[in-house]
Each structure stands twice: as structure tokens, then as C-alpha cells.
């Protein structure tokens, strides 16, 4: 008999539309001979919609919509009128695939709900999801594992709102221009800016604080942007190294999803020994953060000095047609449908392993 795979997408996040694009790609790759697909769309307000309403969202071409502001605005109005609530009966769901990028999905919140519901789910658990979502906390874990991280400063929304000059001074004392300013708990380069001057730093702090109460300010580097995909629970499969050359000054939201001029090199043009070092460090970072199932590990390779820094881990990497995670595994010999099937297998594998835990004390 077919098992039911629930696909969670949308969500209360600045990466809402990207989640829909990823979910559509995943839905097209699911083995329908083995699984009945149950789409569950979560609105921007956090409402879980019925299967019929969710399908009406999943069928829309959001890849084209995000490039057309007027069409996207019209689609958002259409979605706001959808009716029909999801009935929270997890007994009919065999496994969940959360394709929820960013807050309230990639940060351990949904994972905690699914743990309470005792249902298998794809990807990282509560701790790894929360840790990797908070870029500042993740850096601490990476440093503990012996990996290089760029210098950084952490600031909070209340400080930025009430003591902006002091925050700027703290950044300038610790770092030099240019700096990158980003929400500590978000992805897809939403709310990220590059500051070359004090005025740009002030604007960047205000922008990032709109998306998160915690803001990360990092030392800017003249560096190559490298990525590695990792798959597995205890035994890991590590992809070839990929490289991104953004069409904009850095790989921001527009360069990722609106424009099509950024260049992706898979595999990255690197010496074999250096590539192997990066792949090994990706596995170290994956384990240090307690990851399971999947993750994309991002690095900076400083030009001139040729020094490698780990940037961050993405616990639910993009699954769009242009996303690096599936592309890097394709170059490693794993097709998109195979990748989706393997991720679902890993979800069941981890669930069965967790069921071995004793939950009562025997004297």
C-alpha cells in the first residue's frame, strides 16, 4: 500500500515564496508509486490549509511570479481568500517533508511539533534546526570544532532602535568596512546588506532588525563563495564542491531568484586536495551542529590569503530548479528523484532509531 507523505510549505517567513517553489519541485520528484502526496500549505499568518486549497497554491508557477511584482501581489490577494482548514489528524500521515525555509519551519519549531506527534519527518531534528538557524550560535559550535569563522558582532533590535550610534561604534571597533549585516535567524539572503560606509551600516542594521530581533554583523571578505551538500544520518555522503559567482555585488535575494545572470560552477574549479579539504570540513561542520538527513554547508575562500572560513549551514536547503543542493548531488551522481527518495528513507531510519530509546525506568 502507498504511504502518505505530507508536504509542508509556505509558512510565516520572509522566504515564503521560495518555500513554495521548492515544494513544487519536490512534489514533482516524489515517487507516486510509493507515496500519496498530501500538500499542506501554511499561510503567512500561520493557518494550515486543506489539501484542495494547498494544491491550488502548489500548482501556481511561483518561479515566474517572484520575478513579476504585480503578478505576485495579485497572487497573494488570491491566496488570502482561500478557505478550508487542515484537520490535524496525523494518524493518517506516514512521513512529513517540511519544505519550510526560514523562521517557523527551519528553526526547530515545526520539528518539535512533529516530535510531539510522533511522526517521522525529513531533515534535521529540533536542536540542529534551531542551532543552524541562529547564525551566531552556529559560529560558536563551528569554532569549538576547530573551524575558521569570520570576525563578527551581535546586536539586538532594541539596541539598534535606542542606541544605534553605540552599536555602530561597537561594529567599527571590532570590524573594518565592508561589513555584511544580516538577520541572525533567516535565509535566502532576505534582509542582508553590504555596508561600505557608516551610513550604509546604519541602514543595514535597521533593515536586518525588521526581520529578526537578533542581528549579525560580519567582517566582509574578498572571497569565493563555495558550497557543499551533505546527506545522511550516521554515515554521510558529501557532494562535490560548488561555487557561486553572483551577478550582483553579493549573492542577495535578487541575484538568487529574480535575475538569472549569476554563475554556478559544479564542480568548483579547485585543486583536488583543496576540494577534499573543503568536503571534509563540511562533514565536520555537519556533525558539530548535530545535523541529520540533509544540510548545505557554505564556505568563504579568501582570495590572496587562500584561507577557508565556514559561513553557515542551511538545514533545509533550497530545492528549486536553480538550487545548489540538488545540483551538487546531481554532479555527484544522485538524481533529483533519487535524492528525494533517499531523504525520505533517512527520515524513517532516524525515526526507527529514536524508537529504540527507553522511555521508562526499569528497576
C-alpha positions in Angstrom: 0.0 0.0 0.0 1.1 3.6 -0.7 2.3 5.6 2.3 1.1 9.2 2.8 3.8 11.9 2.5 2.7 15.3 3.9 4.5 18.2 2.2 4.6 21.3 4.4 5.3 24.5 2.6 4.7 28.3 2.7 4.9 29.4 6.3 5.5 32.5 8.4 8.8 33.6 6.9 10.4 36.1 4.6 11.2 33.0 2.5 7.6 32.2 1.9 7.5 32.2 -1.9 10.9 30.3 -2.1 9.4 27.6 0.1 6.5 27.2 -2.4 8.9 27.0 -5.4 11.0 24.3 -3.5 7.9 22.4 -2.6 6.7 22.3 -6.2 10.0 20.8 -7.3 9.9 18.2 -4.5 6.3 17.3 -5.3 7.2 16.6 -9.0 10.0 14.3 -7.9 8.2 12.2 -5.3 7.8 8.6 -6.3 4.0 8.4 -6.7 4.0 4.7 -7.0 5.1 4.6 -3.3 3.6 7.7 -1.9 0.3 9.6 -1.9 1.2 13.2 -1.7 -0.7 15.4 0.8 0.2 19.0 0.3 -0.3 21.3 3.4 0.1 25.0 2.7 0.8 27.2 5.7 -0.2 30.9 5.1 1.8 33.9 6.1 -0.4 34.2 9.1 0.3 30.6 10.2 -3.0 29.0 9.1 -2.8 25.4 7.8 -5.0 25.0 4.8 -6.8 22.0 3.4 -5.5 19.6 0.7 -7.6 21.2 -2.0 -6.6 24.8 -1.1 -3.0 23.7 -0.7 -2.9 22.1 -4.2 -4.2 25.4 -5.7 -1.1 27.1 -4.4 1.3 24.3 -5.3 0.1 24.4 -8.9 1.0 28.0 -9.4 4.3 29.0 -11.1 5.9 31.0 -8.3 9.2 30.8 -10.1 7.8 33.3 -12.6 5.7 35.2 -10.1 8.6 36.2 -7.9 10.1 38.0 -11.0 6.8 40.0 -11.5 5.9 42.2 -8.5 2.4 43.0 -9.8 1.6 39.3 -10.6 2.9 38.3 -7.2 0.8 40.9 -5.4 -2.3 39.6 -7.2 -1.4 36.0 -6.3 -1.1 37.0 -2.6 -4.5 38.5 -2.7 -5.9 35.3 -4.3 -4.3 33.2 -1.6 -5.6 35.4 1.1 -9.2 34.4 0.0 -8.6 30.6 0.1 -10.8 28.7 2.5 -10.6 25.3 4.1 -8.5 24.3 7.1 -6.3 21.3 7.5 -7.6 18.8 10.0 -4.9 17.9 12.4 -5.1 14.2 12.1 -1.5 13.0 12.0 -2.6 9.3 12.3 -3.2 9.2 8.5 0.3 10.6 7.7 3.3 8.3 7.5 6.0 10.8 7.0 6.3 14.6 6.7 8.6 16.5 4.3 9.0 20.1 5.7 10.0 22.4 2.9 9.7 25.5 5.2 12.6 27.8 4.7 13.4 30.3 7.5 11.5 31.0 10.6 8.7 28.8 11.9 9.9 25.9 9.8 13.6 25.6 9.6 14.3 26.7 13.1 13.1 23.7 15.1 9.5 24.8 15.7 7.8 22.5 13.3 10.3 19.8 14.1 9.2 20.0 17.8 5.6 19.7 16.8 6.3 16.6 14.7 8.3 15.0 17.5 5.3 15.5 19.8 3.0 14.0 17.2 5.4 11.0 16.9 5.6 11.1 13.1 8.7 10.6 11.0 10.0 13.7 9.2 12.6 14.6 6.7 15.7 16.5 7.7 17.2 17.8 10.9 15.9 17.5 14.3 14.9 20.2 16.8 18.4 21.0 18.1 20.3 21.1 14.8 17.5 23.1 13.2 17.5 25.7 15.9 21.3 25.9 16.1 21.9 26.3 12.4 19.1 28.8 12.1 20.8 31.1 14.6 24.0 32.1 12.7 25.7 33.5 15.8 25.2 30.3 17.8 26.3 28.1 14.9 29.5 30.1 14.7 30.3 29.2 18.3 29.7 25.5 17.5 32.0 25.7 14.4 34.8 27.4 16.4 34.5 24.7 19.1 35.0 22.1 16.3 38.2 23.9 15.1 36.8 25.5 12.0 37.6 29.1 11.0 34.8 31.7 11.1 35.0 35.4 10.1 35.0 38.0 12.9 31.6 39.1 13.9 29.4 41.3 16.2 26.0 40.5 17.5 23.4 43.3 18.1 19.7 43.3 19.1 16.7 45.2 17.7 16.2 47.1 20.9 19.8 48.3 20.9 19.5 49.3 17.2 16.3 51.2 17.9 17.5 53.0 21.0 21.3 53.1 20.8 22.2 53.0 17.1 25.3 55.1 17.4 26.7 52.8 20.1 26.0 49.7 18.0 27.8 51.3 15.0 30.8 52.2 17.2 31.0 48.6 18.5 31.0 47.3 15.0 33.6 49.8 13.8 35.9 48.9 16.8 35.7 45.2 16.1 35.5 45.1 12.3 36.5 47.1 9.2 34.5 48.1 6.2 33.0 46.5 4.2 30.7 44.5 6.6 27.8 42.3 6.0 24.7 42.8 8.1 22.0 40.1 8.3 19.2 38.8 10.4 20.6 36.1 12.7 17.6 33.8 12.0 16.7 33.8 8.4 18.0 32.7 5.0 17.7 33.2 1.2 19.7 36.5 1.8 16.5 38.1 3.0 17.3 41.3 4.9 21.0 41.0 4.1 23.1 44.1 3.1 26.7 45.0 2.4 27.9 48.1 4.3 30.9 50.0 2.9 30.2 53.2 4.9 28.8 54.2 8.3 25.5 55.4 6.7 25.1 52.0 4.9 25.9 50.2 8.1 23.1 52.2 9.9 20.6 51.4 7.1 21.7 47.7 7.1 21.1 47.4 10.8 17.7 48.9 10.6 16.8 46.6 7.6 18.0 43.4 9.3 16.2 44.3 12.6 12.9 44.3 10.6 13.2 40.6 10.1 14.7 39.4 13.4 15.4 40.8 16.9 18.9 39.5 16.7 21.3 40.9 14.1 24.7 39.5 12.9 27.4 41.9 11.6 30.2 40.1 9.9 33.6 41.1 8.5 33.4 41.3 4.7 36.0 39.4 2.7 37.1 39.4 -0.8 36.3 35.7 -1.2 35.0 33.0 -3.4 31.6 31.5 -2.3 31.7 27.8 -2.1 29.0 25.3 -1.0 28.9 21.6 -0.2 25.8 19.3 0.1 25.7 16.7 2.8 23.3 13.7 3.0 22.9 11.1 5.7 22.4 10.4 9.4 25.3 8.5 10.8 27.0 7.6 7.5 27.4 10.7 5.4 27.5 11.3 1.6 29.3 14.5 0.8 28.8 16.1 -2.7 31.3 17.7 -4.9 32.1 21.4 -4.1 30.1 24.0 -5.9 30.9 27.7 -6.5 28.6 30.7 -6.9 29.7 33.8 -8.8 26.8 36.3 -8.1 25.6 38.7 -10.8 25.2 41.4 -8.0 27.8 42.5 -5.6 26.9 39.6 -3.4 24.5 36.7 -3.6 21.4 38.5 -2.4 17.8 37.6 -2.9 17.6 39.3 -6.3 20.7 37.6 -7.6 19.3 34.2 -6.4 15.7 34.3 -7.6 14.9 37.4 -9.7 17.9 37.7 -12.1 19.3 34.8 -14.0 22.9 36.1 -14.5 24.6 34.5 -11.6 27.0 31.7 -12.5 27.1 28.3 -10.8 30.2 26.1 -11.2 29.7 22.5 -10.3 32.2 21.2 -9.5 34.1 24.3 -8.5 37.4 24.9 -10.2 39.7 23.9 -7.3 42.8 21.8 -6.8 41.8 18.2 -5.9 43.5 18.4 -2.5 41.8 21.7 -1.6 38.4 20.3 -2.7 38.8 17.3 -0.5 39.7 19.5 2.5 36.5 21.5 2.0 34.4 18.4 1.8 36.0 17.1 5.0 35.3 20.3 6.8 31.7 20.2 5.6 31.3 16.8 7.2 32.9 18.1 10.4 30.5 21.1 10.5 27.5 18.8 9.8 28.4 16.7 12.8 29.4 19.6 15.0 25.9 21.1 14.6 24.2 17.7 15.2 22.7 17.6 11.8 20.8 14.6 10.4 19.3 13.9 7.0 20.5 16.9 5.0 22.3 20.2 5.0 24.1 22.6 2.7 27.4 23.9 4.2 28.6 27.3 2.9 32.2 28.5 2.9 34.3 31.5 2.0 37.7 31.0 0.4 39.5 34.3 0.9 41.3 35.4 -2.2 45.0 36.1 -1.9 45.4 34.5 1.5 43.6 31.4 0.3 42.2 30.9 3.8 39.0 28.9 4.2 36.1 30.1 6.5 32.9 28.3 7.2 30.0 30.7 6.7 26.8 28.9 7.7 24.8 25.7 7.5 21.4 25.7 5.8 19.3 23.0 7.5 16.5 23.0 4.8 18.4 23.9 1.6 16.6 25.1 -1.4 15.0 22.6 -3.7 14.2 24.9 -6.6 15.3 24.4 -10.2 18.3 26.6 -9.6 19.2 25.5 -6.0 22.7 24.3 -5.4 21.8 21.4 -3.1 20.2 19.1 -5.7 22.5 20.4 -8.4 25.6 19.4 -6.4 24.3 15.9 -5.8 23.3 15.5 -9.4 27.0 16.2 -10.2 27.9 13.6 -7.6 25.8 11.0 -9.3 22.5 11.3 -7.4 19.5 12.3 -9.4 16.8 14.6 -8.0 14.2 11.8 -7.6 16.8 9.6 -6.0 17.7 12.4 -3.6 14.1 12.9 -2.5 13.6 9.1 -2.0 16.9 8.9 0.0 15.8 11.7 2.2 12.5 10.0 3.0 14.4 6.8 3.7 16.6 8.6 6.1 13.5 10.1 7.9 12.2 6.6 8.6 15.7 5.4 9.5 16.1 8.0 12.2 12.5 7.5 13.4 13.2 3.8 14.0 16.4 4.6 15.7 14.6 7.0 18.1 12.0 4.4 18.9 14.8 2.3 20.4 15.1 4.9 23.2 13.8 3.6 26.5 11.2 5.9 27.9 10.5 4.3 31.3 12.8 3.4 34.2 13.1 -0.3 34.9 14.5 -1.4 38.3 
